[in-house]
């Protein structure tokens, strides 16, 4: 009797090949995912090492090792450099925003390598006005949190003689409803635009009559007469605000360096990370200002 051909011949082989293809696809997918995870983990580790190396460069510069690098740290390398901050300019934006009660210093005198005040190189500011702009764009002038500003100018009635130090102050509040009680001056009105940044309030104050009342008037046109300006914000407990400062020099002078900029880059493998820190010069806390304006001797 003749047998019919078996139509299922080869199906088992086909099923085996399909099963092997599925298994191979799964295995390759797992291998690819594992390779990707290893690569991501490796790059993440390199990134952390590069950032740590950059921070190490900052630390080296802060302890006095200037322009350090390249320096190898294990599997990473850093380069650090130190440059002057806002040197030879007449205007700049303070490096950090200020909350109520916080202050920043604008130096009119230079500092030597040891941080001592000096005007020996002639790089000290002489001027007759200062303009400040503050408040983020859109800040209300009628809020309880509207920032007011206090500007204190420390100067010497006899240039170079620190025993003649005096302080002149000005306080400005854009909130008219508070002026009746705090007796602050009004701002100049309008906004202030610096590059692409807009400030809500501004005030220009003379160093002479009608302004800070610095006396004698010749002091602010002499080298080593003006010492510093301390700028503080008030009332803005809700958020910090940037402050822009512009001075009006006489005799071709400009502001000396306001501190140093430390830049450090760390490299590990294919990862590079950079860190930048602005470090200001040492300054006395505001609590010591009453000593400056004490006309009598200080006794315990």
Secondary structure as GFF3:
##gff-version 3
##sequence-region A 1 300
A	DSSP	alpha_helix	11	62	.	.	.	ID=ss1
A	DSSP	beta_strand	69	73	.	.	.	ID=ss2
A	DSSP	beta_strand	76	84	.	.	.	ID=ss3
A	DSSP	beta_strand	91	93	.	.	.	ID=ss4
A	DSSP	beta_strand	103	107	.	.	.	ID=ss5
A	DSSP	beta_strand	110	111	.	.	.	ID=ss6
A	DSSP	beta_strand	117	118	.	.	.	ID=ss7
A	DSSP	beta_strand	127	134	.	.	.	ID=ss8
A	DSSP	beta_strand	148	156	.	.	.	ID=ss9
A	DSSP	three_ten_helix	162	164	.	.	.	ID=ss10
A	DSSP	beta_strand	165	172	.	.	.	ID=ss11
A	DSSP	alpha_helix	176	182	.	.	.	ID=ss12
A	DSSP	beta_strand	192	194	.	.	.	ID=ss13
A	DSSP	beta_strand	197	199	.	.	.	ID=ss14
A	DSSP	beta_strand	201	206	.	.	.	ID=ss15
A	DSSP	three_ten_helix	217	221	.	.	.	ID=ss16
A	DSSP	beta_strand	226	234	.	.	.	ID=ss17
A	DSSP	beta_strand	243	249	.	.	.	ID=ss18
A	DSSP	beta_strand	259	268	.	.	.	ID=ss19
A	DSSP	beta_strand	271	280	.	.	.	ID=ss20
A	DSSP	three_ten_helix	286	288	.	.	.	ID=ss21
A	DSSP	alpha_helix	289	292	.	.	.	ID=ss22
###
